[in-house]
Amino acid sequence: MTATLKRGTQGDFIIKASVLNGHVEFTGLSEGFYGYSLGDDADADGVFVRWAFQNNRLQLSTDRLGLYPIYYLQHENQLVLSNSVELIRQHQPLTLDTEAVAIFFRLGFYLGQRTAFKGLCRPNGQLQVSVSAGGLELSISRPAQSQVDNSDFEQQYCDLMHHALQPLAGQTAALYMPLTGGKDSRHIFLSLHQAGLKPDCCYTVSVLAPHYNDDQQVAQQLCQRTALMHQALAAETKLISSEQRKNLLTNFETRDHSWATPVARYLDTRPAGIVLDGFGGDVLSQSSIVTPEMHSAYHAEDWERLVKLIARPNQYNNSWLTEAYQDFIIDERELAEQLVAELKSFTGTVNPVAQFYFWNRSRRTIAISSIRFMTGHSLAYFPFMQQQLVDFLFSLPPALYFSGSFHSRVLQQLAGDLATVPFAASEQPGDTLSWWQWSRLLLAVSWELLNNSVIRPRLRVKGVLQALASITDRKKLVSFVHFYRKLGFLNQLVRYVK
């Protein structure tokens, strides 16, 4: 039987609870449900947080993977919870956790439950909270790994995706399909086609050179062949302001996805609906990041080698920081110790390095963008994260996972007469900035560089000169902004807590 999709509230919330003399002081909405669930019971599938305060007792729980972003501050018997760091900051001063930020600066993601702010935690699994006259209880858990049927993995994958999409069959809300030239969106697209479910619109974002625009051509071919509407969205050109807005909305959890600002604008103009997000398919079925070498090093307990594979050197970035901000450069031994401790927490799982990346990187720096930044007032729906499907992917045999062809074979099985539509191959150059767009971006970059307190003064000038050199090749300015975004992120974060 297919579970019913229940859609929750959109927007931000904050709730507070404390226990004083056997009484619970509570502030905020007495009940809430944000995200979506597939069913109403305590173990319902989905991506959500929900709570109720009644009879002097607060009960709160999140989805089993902790995908819905929620943050908590706990001090003895006092608890603050919110999906927005900005709301928390308005109620309580925040200070930077320089070590956590230094790790983020190096890796591009936080480890465990840490965030950019001292004491502020993002649960690394399902959060369950109970606050009553007897005190405050908080627990975090992850789903146990299940066994998979050893027969016909490709067919199982096809069937499970079909099942994951069935809750959409009875929906009257508009369906929006982000379509790229990659495997994850193709998997959802082909499964929808096979099930007779038609998105109201597919869309693809153009990108700026030196990146490539194959995604748009591939998506257009797929939509033409299936008689679906396709919307090409112009590339974002205000790269500095879009980075800053994205950082705030994603609670300083990701450096990625500011390119998708046009998606947020587009979906804000469309009727509220459901966005089919391909999150999780890559890291859990055929990753370009998780390598057989990493897997081998893990099982050989060659932690030194594994740390080097995960934490690539970035001394060039470090050299830009002023003496006053050297705390944001993590000591190599401390980084190794924390990385190894987190890696070891996945011992006993089928594919521990993939699990490490899923829980620390993908779940936090990628999924959050759809939930809080890219979907406007529409709801992000994650087919790959439905319980049976994600449990299947968690348990894939490593030999299959590292074959480099498993997901491709699944798509071939689904494709039918669409098998001739290619995947993106980095052949079509991205859009070029117009003179006006380049000039405006150059001014924004120069202003940000000259006012960036974390960069050494002489290097601020050097950066401006590097940006000016793009006058003969405008795509160089795009490349420079891509490099600069780490330093811009850090500068914005430092200003944020002042």
C-alpha positions in Angstrom: 0.0 0.0 0.0 1.3 3.4 -1.0 1.6 6.0 1.9 -0.1 9.3 1.5 2.2 12.3 1.1 1.5 14.9 3.8 2.8 18.4 3.2 3.8 20.5 6.1 4.3 24.2 6.6 7.0 26.3 4.8 8.9 29.1 6.4 11.0 29.6 9.6 10.2 28.8 13.2 11.8 29.0 16.6 10.7 27.3 19.9 12.1 27.4 23.4 11.5 25.1 26.3 12.9 25.2 29.8 12.2 23.3 33.0 11.8 25.3 36.2 10.5 24.0 39.6 8.6 21.1 37.9 7.0 23.3 35.3 7.8 23.6 31.6 8.1 27.1 30.2 7.4 27.0 26.5 7.6 29.8 23.9 6.6 29.5 20.3 3.9 27.6 18.3 2.4 24.9 20.4 2.5 22.5 17.5 4.2 22.4 14.2 5.0 20.2 11.1 7.5 21.4 8.6 8.7 19.5 5.5 6.8 16.4 4.4 6.0 12.9 5.6 4.6 9.7 4.2 2.2 8.7 6.9 1.4 10.0 10.4 2.8 7.4 12.7 6.0 7.9 14.8 8.2 6.1 12.3 6.8 7.9 9.2 9.0 8.2 6.2 9.8 11.7 4.8 11.9 14.8 5.5 10.4 16.8 8.3 10.4 18.1 11.9 7.2 18.0 14.0 6.4 18.8 17.6 3.5 19.3 20.0 3.4 21.0 23.4 0.5 19.9 25.5 -0.2 19.0 29.1 3.1 20.6 30.2 5.1 18.4 27.9 7.0 19.0 24.6 7.5 16.1 22.2 9.6 16.7 19.1 11.0 14.4 16.4 12.6 14.7 13.0 12.9 12.4 10.0 15.1 9.3 10.5 18.0 10.7 8.6 17.9 14.2 10.0 17.7 15.6 6.5 15.3 18.4 7.5 17.7 21.1 8.9 17.1 21.9 12.5 19.5 23.4 15.0 19.5 23.3 18.8 21.2 25.1 21.7 21.1 23.3 25.0 22.1 24.7 28.4 21.3 22.5 31.3 17.4 22.3 31.3 17.0 25.0 28.7 16.6 24.3 24.9 16.2 26.4 21.8 15.3 24.8 18.5 14.9 26.4 15.0 15.5 25.7 11.3 17.0 29.2 11.0 20.3 30.3 12.5 19.2 33.9 11.8 16.1 33.5 14.1 18.3 32.0 16.8 20.8 34.8 16.5 17.9 37.3 17.0 17.1 35.7 20.3 20.5 34.7 21.5 24.1 36.0 20.8 26.2 33.6 18.8 30.0 33.3 18.7 32.1 31.5 16.1 33.5 28.0 16.7 36.8 28.8 15.0 37.9 25.1 14.9 34.7 23.9 13.3 34.9 26.8 10.8 38.6 25.9 10.1 37.6 22.4 9.3 34.8 23.6 7.0 37.3 26.0 5.4 39.5 23.1 4.6 37.1 20.3 3.8 34.0 22.2 2.6 31.8 20.6 5.2 31.5 20.3 9.0 32.1 17.1 11.0 29.5 15.4 13.2 27.0 17.8 14.8 29.2 20.9 14.7 28.2 24.1 13.0 30.0 27.5 12.6 28.7 28.6 16.0 29.8 27.5 19.5 27.2 25.2 21.2 24.9 25.3 18.2 24.3 21.7 17.0 22.9 20.2 13.8 21.8 16.6 14.7 23.7 13.9 12.8 20.7 11.6 12.7 17.1 11.5 13.9 16.5 13.9 16.8 14.0 13.1 19.4 13.2 15.6 22.2 11.1 15.3 25.3 10.7 18.1 27.8 8.5 17.5 30.9 8.4 18.4 34.5 10.9 15.6 35.1 13.5 17.3 32.9 14.9 17.4 29.4 15.7 14.3 27.3 17.4 14.5 23.9 18.5 11.5 21.8 20.0 11.2 18.3 20.0 7.9 16.3 20.7 6.6 12.9 18.9 3.8 11.1 20.4 0.3 11.4 21.8 -1.1 8.2 19.6 -3.7 6.6 20.3 -6.7 4.3 19.5 -6.5 0.6 18.3 -9.3 -1.7 21.3 -10.6 -3.6 19.4 -11.1 -6.8 19.0 -8.7 -9.7 20.2 -5.4 -8.0 19.4 -3.4 -11.2 15.7 -4.5 -11.1 15.4 -3.8 -7.4 16.7 -0.3 -7.9 14.1 0.3 -10.7 11.3 -1.1 -8.6 12.2 0.9 -5.5 12.4 4.2 -7.4 9.0 3.4 -8.9 7.6 2.8 -5.4 9.3 6.0 -4.2 7.4 8.1 -6.8 4.0 6.5 -6.2 3.0 9.0 -3.4 3.0 11.7 -6.1 0.4 9.9 -8.2 -2.6 11.4 -6.3 -1.2 14.9 -5.9 -2.9 17.8 -7.5 0.0 20.2 -6.8 2.3 21.1 -9.7 5.3 18.8 -10.3 8.6 20.5 -11.1 11.5 18.5 -12.4 15.1 19.9 -12.3 16.7 18.2 -15.2 20.5 18.1 -15.9 22.7 15.9 -18.0 23.6 13.7 -15.1 22.4 10.3 -13.8 20.3 11.3 -10.8 17.8 13.5 -12.4 17.7 11.1 -15.4 16.8 8.3 -13.1 13.8 10.2 -11.7 12.8 11.4 -15.1 12.8 8.0 -16.7 10.9 6.5 -13.8 8.3 9.2 -14.0 8.0 8.5 -17.7 7.6 4.8 -17.2 5.0 5.3 -14.5 3.0 7.7 -16.7 3.6 10.7 -14.3 4.2 13.9 -16.2 5.9 16.9 -14.6 4.2 20.2 -15.2 7.6 21.7 -16.1 11.2 20.6 -16.4 13.9 23.3 -15.9 17.6 23.6 -16.4 19.9 26.4 -15.3 22.5 27.8 -17.7 25.9 28.3 -16.3 28.7 30.7 -17.1 31.9 29.9 -18.9 34.4 28.4 -18.1 31.8 25.8 -16.9 29.9 23.8 -19.5 26.2 24.0 -20.6 25.7 20.5 -21.9 22.9 20.0 -19.3 20.6 22.4 -21.1 20.9 20.7 -24.5 20.5 17.2 -23.0 17.4 18.3 -21.0 15.8 19.8 -24.0 16.3 16.6 -26.0 14.6 14.6 -23.3 11.7 16.9 -23.0 11.2 17.1 -26.8 11.2 13.4 -27.0 8.5 13.1 -24.3 6.4 16.2 -25.2 7.1 17.9 -21.9 7.6 21.6 -21.3 11.2 22.6 -20.7 12.2 26.0 -19.2 15.8 27.1 -19.7 16.8 29.5 -16.9 19.5 32.2 -17.7 22.7 31.9 -15.8 23.2 33.9 -12.6 25.5 36.8 -13.2 25.4 38.6 -9.8 27.7 36.1 -8.3 28.7 38.0 -5.2 25.2 38.9 -3.9 23.9 35.5 -4.8 26.7 33.9 -2.7 25.9 36.1 0.3 22.1 35.4 0.1 22.7 31.7 -0.2 25.1 31.6 2.8 22.4 33.2 5.0 19.5 31.1 3.8 21.5 27.8 4.2 22.7 28.8 7.7 26.4 28.9 6.6 26.4 25.2 5.9 27.4 25.1 2.3 29.7 26.9 -0.2 27.8 25.4 -3.1 24.6 26.2 -5.1 24.6 29.9 -5.5 24.5 29.2 -9.2 20.9 28.1 -8.6 19.6 31.5 -7.7 17.7 31.6 -11.0 15.8 28.5 -9.8 14.7 30.2 -6.6 13.5 33.2 -8.6 11.7 31.1 -11.1 9.9 28.9 -8.6 8.8 32.0 -6.6 6.8 33.0 -9.7 5.2 29.6 -10.2 2.3 28.1 -8.2 3.5 26.3 -5.1 4.2 22.7 -6.0 6.6 19.8 -5.5 10.1 19.8 -6.7 11.6 16.4 -7.5 15.1 16.5 -6.2 17.8 13.9 -7.2 19.7 14.3 -3.9 21.6 11.3 -2.8 21.7 9.2 -5.9 25.3 10.0 -6.7 27.0 9.5 -3.3 25.0 6.3 -2.7 25.1 4.6 -6.1 28.0 5.6 -8.2 30.1 8.4 -6.7 32.9 10.3 -8.3 34.2 11.4 -4.9 34.2 8.1 -3.0 37.0 6.0 -4.6 38.1 2.3 -4.3 41.4 3.6 -3.0 39.5 5.3 -0.1 37.6 2.1 0.6 40.8 0.0 0.6 42.6 2.4 2.9 39.7 2.3 5.4 39.6 -1.4 5.6 43.4 -1.6 5.9 43.1 1.0 8.7 45.6 3.1 6.9 44.2 6.3 8.4 47.1 8.5 7.3 46.6 7.6 3.6 42.8 8.0 3.9 43.1 11.4 5.5 45.4 12.6 2.7 42.8 11.3 0.1 40.0 13.2 1.8 41.8 16.4 3.0 43.7 17.7 0.0 46.3 20.5 0.8 45.1 24.1 0.3 48.1 26.1 1.4 47.4 28.7 -1.3 44.1 29.6 0.4 45.7 29.7 3.8 48.4 32.1 2.6 45.7 34.8 2.0 44.6 35.0 5.6 45.9 37.8 7.8 47.7 37.1 11.1 44.5 38.0 13.0 42.6 35.1 11.4 45.1 32.3 11.5 42.8 30.5 13.9 40.8 29.6 10.8 43.7 27.4 9.6 43.3 23.9 11.2 46.4 22.1 12.5 47.0 19.1 10.3 47.3 16.7 13.3 44.1 18.0 14.8 42.3 17.7 11.5 43.6 14.1 11.1 42.5 13.2 14.6 39.0 14.5 14.1 38.6 13.0 10.7 39.7 9.6 11.8 37.4 9.7 14.8 34.4 10.5 12.6 35.4 7.9 10.0 35.6 5.2 12.7 32.0 6.0 13.7 31.0 4.2 10.5 32.8 1.0 11.3 30.5 -2.0 10.6 28.6 -0.4 7.8 28.8 -1.9 4.3 30.5 1.1 2.7 31.9 3.3 5.5 33.5 6.0 3.4 30.3 6.5 1.4 28.5 6.7 4.7 31.0 9.3 6.0 30.4 11.5 3.0 26.6 11.0 3.1 26.2 12.0 6.7 28.8 14.8 6.9 28.9 16.3 3.4 25.9 15.4 1.2 23.2 15.5 3.9 24.3 18.9 5.1 25.9 20.9 2.3 23.7 19.6 -0.6 20.2 18.7 0.7 19.9 21.9 2.6 20.1 24.0 -0.6 16.8 22.5 -1.9 15.0 22.8 1.4 16.0 26.3 2.2 17.3 28.1 -0.9 16.3 26.8 -4.3 12.6 25.8 -4.0 11.0 29.1 -3.0 7.5 28.3 -1.6 7.4 24.9 -3.2 8.3 21.6 -1.4 11.5 19.6 -2.2 10.7 15.9 -2.5 13.6 13.4 -2.3 12.8 10.1 -4.0 16.3 8.6 -3.3 15.8 9.2 0.4 12.6 7.2 0.8 13.1 4.6 3.4 13.2 1.4 1.4 15.3 2.9 -1.3 17.9 4.6 0.9 18.2 1.4 3.0 18.9 -0.5 -0.3 21.5 2.0 -1.3 23.2 1.9 2.1 23.6 -1.8 1.8 24.9 -2.1 -1.8 27.8 -4.5 -2.0 31.1 -2.5 -2.5 32.0 -4.4 -5.6 28.8 -3.2 -7.2 29.2 0.3 -5.9 32.7 0.7 -7.1 32.1 -1.0 -10.5 31.6 2.4 -12.0 28.7 1.1 -14.1 25.9 0.0 -11.7 23.8 3.2 -12.0 24.5 3.4 -15.7 23.2 -0.1 -16.2 20.0 0.7 -14.2 19.4 3.8 -16.4 20.0 1.7 -19.6 17.3 -0.7 -18.3 14.9 2.1 -17.8 15.6 4.2 -20.9 13.8 2.3 -23.6 13.5 4.5 -26.7 15.3 7.4 -24.8 18.5 5.4 -24.6 20.0 7.4 -27.4 19.8 10.7 -25.5 23.4 11.3 -24.3 24.6 12.4 -20.9 26.5 15.7 -20.4 30.0 15.5 -21.7 31.5 18.9 -21.0 31.5 19.9 -24.7 29.2 22.9 -24.9 30.8 26.1 -23.5 28.8 28.0 -20.9 27.3 31.5 -21.3 29.7 34.5 -21.7 29.2 37.6 -19.5 28.2 40.6 -21.5 30.3 43.7 -21.1 27.8 45.3 -18.8 27.5 42.1 -16.7 31.3 41.8 -16.5 31.6 45.4 -15.4 29.0 45.1 -12.7 30.6 41.9 -11.4 34.1 43.4 -11.5 32.9 46.3 -9.3 31.2 43.9 -6.9 34.3 41.7 -6.7 36.7 44.6 -6.2 34.5 46.2 -3.5 34.3 42.9 -1.6 38.0 42.2 -1.9 39.1 45.6 -0.7 36.7 45.3 2.3 37.5 41.8 3.2 39.2 41.9 6.6 40.3 38.3 6.6 42.6 38.8 3.6 46.1 40.3 3.9 46.0 43.9 2.7 48.6 43.4 -0.1 46.7 40.4 -1.4 43.5 42.4 -1.5 45.2 44.6 -4.1 46.6 41.6 -5.9 43.1 40.1 -6.0 41.7 43.2 -7.6 44.5 43.2 -10.2 43.7 39.5 -10.9 40.1 40.3 -11.4 41.0 43.3 -13.7 43.0 40.9 -15.9 39.8 39.4 -17.0 39.2 42.4 -19.3 40.6 40.3 -22.2 38.9 37.1 -21.2 35.7 37.5 -19.1 35.4 33.9 -18.1 38.6 34.4 -16.0 36.5 36.6 -13.7 34.0 33.8 -13.1 37.0 31.5 -12.3 38.3 34.0 -9.8 35.0 34.3 -8.1 34.9 30.6 -7.7 38.3 30.7 -6.0 37.3 33.7 -3.9 34.1 32.3 -2.6 35.8 30.5 0.3 37.4 33.8 1.5 34.1 35.7 0.9 32.3 33.0 2.9 34.7 33.5 5.8 34.5 37.2 5.7 30.7 37.2 5.7 30.7 34.8 8.6 33.1 36.9 10.7 30.9 40.0 10.1 27.8 38.1 10.9 28.6 37.6 14.6 30.0 41.1 15.2 
